[in-house]
Amino acid sequence: MIYKYYLYGINVQSEIEIEEAYARDFDTEADVKVVLGQMPDDVKKMYADKSLDDWYFATSARELAFRVPNVADYWVTSDTITVNPFKNAKKSDVKCFILGSCFGYCMFLRKKVVMHGGGISKNGKGVIITGESGAGKSTVTDSLLNNGFSFIADDVCALSENVDKVHINMAYPQQKLCRDAAINKGYDLSELIYINEDRDKFAIRLKDGYLPDGADFDYLFELVISENDDLSFRRVSGHEKLMLILRNIYRGDDGFRTWGLPPEYMQKCLKIASTIEIYQIARPKNLNTLPDIVKFIEDTVKND
């Protein structure tokens, strides 16, 4: 059976059912196909010395292959994601790497800018909350969703260009919460989807409150952890805007190291920098500043 989805702003045809994704029919050729199959011989040669228990990551100019032990082999090009699940692999684990790493690398090969962060919107204003792991992106995003913002993407925001704006495309209607946040919101953890990540998180499939067609991109807020005792807010300007965008590209470290920074990709990043406002929020490590951070973001978006 063939499944059709709208993911990251593109039409996807899949041989694997991805229940998390937003189902949408289309009559045109799929932008990206997800297929089941063996790795091609030239790909196998890239990791011929690896056993089934070894992680590997192999690249060429137009493709990438990686193995997740006990889960699957994945081969990614700009228009195809080939998946070879291992025996007894959990389907949820197989899909997790399709929706995250595979599409992240695929978008990179398509020269599509993808930011690491949560995408939300209110009153037509698109917002991305970005920052390093552990900075509090998910917690801040969840608080804003509770205050009337609409959901676009949880952790991966694929961007596309309009005539004079940049657009945040919806990823898929599923939100991740850390254990403490899920408990504080009153969820029964046994009813949630546990995500096998380094950080202890659970997934919640959204039934409403999300924007299938995304929203135009207006604000980027970067969260950083500070050694100071004071919470600080700073508007970013000039060349620093571009640098902040580049360091928060999803799978950017792997992508830039492997494929460099093509001029077309750089031009897209420059356009993003020129059309949005960017703020850096430095929060103390051991103080609860969540209400102040949420208020600052709300006031900034509201007072536009």
Secondary structure as the mmCIF struct_conf table of DSSP 4:
data_model
#
loop_
_struct_conf.conf_type_id
_struct_conf.id
_struct_conf.beg_label_comp_id
_struct_conf.beg_label_asym_id
_struct_conf.beg_label_seq_id
_struct_conf.end_label_comp_id
_struct_conf.end_label_asym_id
_struct_conf.end_label_seq_id
STRN STRN1 TYR A 3 LEU A 7
TURN_TY1_P TURN_TY1_P1 TYR A 8 GLY A 9
STRN STRN2 ILE A 10 SER A 14
BEND BEND1 GLU A 15 ILE A 16
TURN_TY1_P TURN_TY1_P2 GLU A 19 GLU A 20
BEND BEND2 ALA A 21 ALA A 21
STRN STRN3 TYR A 22 ALA A 23
BEND BEND3 ASP A 27 THR A 28
HELX_LH_PP_P HELX_LH_PP_P1 GLU A 29 ALA A 30
BEND BEND4 ASP A 31 ASP A 31
STRN STRN4 VAL A 32 LEU A 36
HELX_LH_PP_P HELX_LH_PP_P2 GLN A 38 PRO A 40
HELX_RH_AL_P HELX_RH_AL_P1 ASP A 41 MET A 46
TURN_TY1_P TURN_TY1_P3 TYR A 47 ASP A 49
TURN_TY1_P TURN_TY1_P4 LEU A 52 ASP A 53
STRN STRN5 TYR A 56 THR A 59
BEND BEND5 ALA A 61 ARG A 62
STRN STRN6 LEU A 64 VAL A 68
TURN_TY1_P TURN_TY1_P5 PRO A 69 VAL A 71
STRN STRN7 ALA A 72 VAL A 76
BEND BEND6 SER A 78 ASP A 79
STRN STRN8 THR A 80 PRO A 85
HELX_LH_PP_P HELX_LH_PP_P3 PHE A 86 PHE A 86
TURN_TY1_P TURN_TY1_P6 LYS A 87 ASN A 88
HELX_RH_AL_P HELX_RH_AL_P2 LYS A 91 PHE A 97
HELX_RH_PI_P HELX_RH_PI_P1 ILE A 98 CYS A 102
HELX_RH_AL_P HELX_RH_AL_P3 PHE A 103 LEU A 109
TURN_TY1_P TURN_TY1_P7 ARG A 110 LYS A 111
STRN STRN9 VAL A 114 LYS A 122
TURN_TY1_P TURN_TY1_P8 ASN A 123 GLY A 124
STRN STRN10 LYS A 125 GLY A 131
BEND BEND7 GLU A 132 GLU A 132
TURN_TY1_P TURN_TY1_P9 SER A 133 GLY A 134
BEND BEND8 ALA A 135 GLY A 136
HELX_RH_AL_P HELX_RH_AL_P4 LYS A 137 ASN A 146
TURN_TY1_P TURN_TY1_P10 ASN A 147 GLY A 148
HELX_LH_PP_P HELX_LH_PP_P4 PHE A 149 PHE A 149
STRN STRN11 SER A 150 ALA A 153
BEND BEND9 ASP A 154 ASP A 155
STRN STRN12 VAL A 156 GLU A 161
BEND BEND10 VAL A 163 LYS A 165
STRN STRN13 VAL A 166 ASN A 169
HELX_LH_PP_P HELX_LH_PP_P5 MET A 170 MET A 170
BEND BEND11 PRO A 173 PRO A 173
STRN STRN14 GLN A 174 CYS A 178
HELX_RH_AL_P HELX_RH_AL_P5 ARG A 179 ASN A 184
TURN_TY1_P TURN_TY1_P11 LYS A 185 GLY A 186
HELX_RH_3T_P HELX_RH_3T_P1 LEU A 189 GLU A 191
BEND BEND12 LEU A 192 LEU A 192
STRN STRN15 ILE A 193 ILE A 195
BEND BEND13 GLU A 197 ARG A 199
STRN STRN16 LYS A 201 ARG A 205
BEND BEND14 LYS A 207 GLY A 209
STRN STRN17 TYR A 210 TYR A 210
TURN_TY1_P TURN_TY1_P12 PRO A 212 ASP A 213
STRN STRN18 ALA A 215 SER A 226
BEND BEND15 GLU A 227 ASP A 230
STRN STRN19 SER A 232 VAL A 236
TURN_TY1_P TURN_TY1_P13 GLY A 238 GLY A 238
HELX_RH_AL_P HELX_RH_AL_P6 HIS A 239 ARG A 247
TURN_TY1_P TURN_TY1_P14 ASN A 248 ASN A 248
STRN STRN20 ILE A 249 ILE A 249
TURN_TY1_P TURN_TY1_P15 TYR A 250 ARG A 251
HELX_RH_AL_P HELX_RH_AL_P7 GLY A 252 TRP A 259
HELX_RH_AL_P HELX_RH_AL_P8 PRO A 263 THR A 275
BEND BEND16 ILE A 276 ILE A 276
STRN STRN21 GLU A 277 PRO A 284
TURN_TY1_P TURN_TY1_P16 LYS A 285 ASN A 286
BEND BEND17 LEU A 287 LEU A 287
HELX_RH_AL_P HELX_RH_AL_P9 LEU A 290 LYS A 302
TURN_TY1_P TURN_TY1_P17 ASN A 303 ASN A 303
#
